[in-house]
């Protein structure tokens, strides 16, 4: 009976790992997300940054395949960071990972060039799926974000002057002060307020500011 040789398994090629940059001002969150990503055989975190400016610099230095980016950060906010990153590479793949889900925030991020928008309460496996979708050239929207965008499409939008009036009102300015800031008459301010109230479905300044804040039109920092 012929002697049979033991079969030796062929060496396997190492899996190429997509390079990920995490940009967020919370160190604990960066560590948690990095741990989730680094457990994947085909993903690897190559750099972290604590604000938008550091994120742009890290992108230029490491040229990652995908960026996970928060919206509200010190030094430079997320939307500006997206713009700067896409100036460096028009094909850059950016995923917004944030706690903010107003339709204004979502629209601004997507207009700036983000490929995906997810919230920080996302499950680990869903985050990994999102990263793979974006690496594959597809877009990804959290269900809540998609619903907010759909609602935005059917909603009456504010004019630039109405928006400026709303933001001045949120700063506690009177009609007279708003008129001076915008170089318009108080009568025109009152007209803008009337249109604002109608479009927002409110009857008072307080309600207008509340709705504006919820929609991301006003930021009360």
C-alpha positions in Angstrom: 0.0 0.0 0.0 1.6 3.4 -1.0 2.7 5.7 1.7 0.4 8.8 1.9 1.9 12.2 2.8 0.2 14.5 5.3 -1.5 17.4 3.6 0.0 20.7 4.6 -2.5 23.6 4.4 -1.4 26.4 1.9 -0.4 29.6 3.6 -3.1 32.2 3.6 -2.6 35.7 2.4 -3.0 38.4 5.1 -6.2 40.3 4.9 -5.8 43.9 3.8 -7.2 46.1 6.5 -9.0 49.3 5.7 -7.6 52.2 7.6 -9.9 54.2 9.9 -9.5 57.7 11.5 -11.6 58.6 14.5 -12.3 62.3 15.3 -14.1 63.1 18.5 -13.5 65.3 21.5 -14.4 62.6 24.0 -11.4 60.3 24.6 -13.5 57.5 26.2 -15.7 57.3 23.1 -12.7 57.2 20.8 -11.2 54.3 22.8 -14.5 52.4 22.8 -15.1 52.8 19.1 -11.4 52.0 18.3 -11.7 48.7 20.3 -14.9 47.7 18.3 -13.2 48.5 15.0 -9.9 46.8 15.8 -11.6 43.5 16.5 -12.5 43.3 12.8 -10.2 41.3 10.6 -10.4 43.8 7.8 -10.4 47.1 9.7 -7.8 49.0 11.6 -7.8 52.4 13.4 -4.6 54.2 12.3 -5.2 57.5 14.1 -7.4 59.4 16.5 -8.0 63.2 16.8 -9.7 65.3 19.5 -11.1 68.1 17.3 -11.9 69.0 13.7 -8.5 70.7 13.0 -6.6 67.8 14.4 -8.8 65.6 12.3 -7.9 67.4 9.1 -4.2 67.3 9.9 -4.5 63.5 10.8 -6.3 62.9 7.5 -3.5 64.6 5.6 -0.8 62.7 7.4 -2.4 59.2 7.4 -4.7 59.3 4.3 -7.2 56.8 5.9 -9.8 54.9 3.9 -12.7 56.2 6.0 -13.1 58.8 8.7 -15.5 58.6 11.7 -16.3 62.3 12.7 -18.3 64.0 15.4 -20.3 67.1 14.5 -19.9 69.4 17.6 -16.2 69.8 18.6 -13.9 72.5 19.8 -11.5 74.4 17.5 -13.2 73.3 14.3 -16.7 71.8 14.0 -17.4 68.6 12.0 -19.0 70.2 8.9 -16.0 72.5 8.3 -13.7 69.5 8.9 -15.6 67.6 6.2 -15.1 70.5 3.8 -11.4 70.7 4.5 -10.9 66.9 4.2 -12.7 66.9 0.9 -10.4 69.7 -0.3 -7.5 67.4 0.3 -9.3 64.4 -1.3 -12.6 64.8 -3.2 -13.2 61.0 -2.8 -12.7 61.0 1.0 -15.2 58.8 2.8 -16.6 60.5 5.9 -19.1 59.0 8.4 -20.8 61.3 10.9 -21.1 59.7 14.3 -22.9 62.1 16.6 -25.6 62.6 19.2 -27.2 65.4 17.2 -30.1 64.4 14.9 -31.8 67.6 13.8 -32.7 67.8 10.1 -30.5 70.9 9.8 -27.4 69.1 11.1 -28.0 66.1 8.9 -28.6 68.2 5.8 -25.5 70.4 6.4 -23.3 67.3 6.9 -24.5 65.5 3.8 -24.3 68.7 1.7 -20.7 69.1 2.9 -19.9 65.6 1.6 -20.5 63.1 4.4 -21.3 59.6 3.0 -23.2 58.4 6.2 -24.9 59.8 9.2 -25.3 57.6 12.3 -26.0 58.3 16.0 -23.9 57.3 18.9 -26.5 54.9 20.3 -25.9 52.7 17.3 -25.1 49.0 18.0 -21.5 47.8 17.4 -22.5 45.5 14.6 -24.5 48.2 12.9 -21.6 50.6 13.0 -19.3 48.0 11.4 -21.9 47.4 8.7 -22.1 51.1 8.1 -18.3 51.3 7.7 -18.4 48.4 5.2 -21.2 50.1 3.3 -19.3 53.3 2.9 -16.0 51.5 2.0 -18.0 49.8 -0.7 -19.0 53.2 -2.2 -22.5 53.3 -0.8 -24.2 55.8 1.5 -25.8 54.9 4.9 -28.3 56.8 7.0 -29.5 55.9 10.4 -33.3 55.3 10.2 -34.0 58.3 12.5 -31.8 60.5 10.3 -33.6 59.3 7.1 -37.0 60.1 8.7 -35.8 63.6 9.6 -34.6 64.2 6.1 -37.9 63.0 4.6 -39.8 65.3 7.0 -37.6 68.2 5.9 -38.4 67.8 2.3 -42.1 68.3 2.9 -41.6 71.2 5.3 -41.7 74.8 4.4 -38.2 76.3 4.6 -37.2 79.6 6.1 -35.7 82.4 4.0 -32.2 83.7 5.0 -33.8 86.8 6.5 -36.3 84.8 8.5 -33.6 82.6 9.7 -31.4 85.6 10.8 -34.5 87.0 12.6 -35.0 83.7 14.4 -31.4 83.5 15.5 -31.4 87.1 16.7 -34.6 86.4 18.6 -32.9 83.4 20.2 -30.2 85.7 21.4 -32.8 87.7 23.3 -32.8 90.7 21.0 -35.8 93.0 20.7 -37.4 93.9 17.4 -35.6 97.3 17.5 -32.2 95.5 18.0 -33.0 93.0 15.2 -34.0 95.8 12.9 -30.6 97.5 13.6 -28.6 94.3 13.1 -30.3 93.5 9.8 -30.5 97.1 8.6 -34.3 96.8 8.1 -37.3 98.6 9.6 -39.1 97.3 12.7 -42.2 96.8 10.5 -40.2 94.4 8.3 -39.0 92.6 11.4 -42.6 92.1 12.5 -43.5 90.8 9.0 -40.6 88.3 9.3 -41.9 87.2 12.7 -45.4 86.7 11.3 -44.0 84.5 8.5 -41.7 82.7 11.0 -44.6 81.9 13.4 -46.7 80.6 10.5 -44.0 78.4 9.0 -43.0 77.0 12.4 -46.5 76.5 13.5 -46.1 78.5 16.7 -47.7 81.6 18.3 -44.9 83.0 20.5 -41.2 83.9 20.5 -40.5 81.2 23.1 -42.2 78.5 21.0 -40.4 79.7 17.9 -37.0 79.4 19.6 -37.9 76.0 21.0 -38.9 74.6 17.6 -35.9 76.3 15.9 -33.6 74.6 18.4 -35.2 71.2 17.9 -34.8 71.5 14.2 -31.2 72.6 14.5 -31.9 76.1 13.1 -30.8 77.7 16.4 -28.0 76.6 18.7 -28.2 77.7 22.3 -24.5 77.2 23.3 
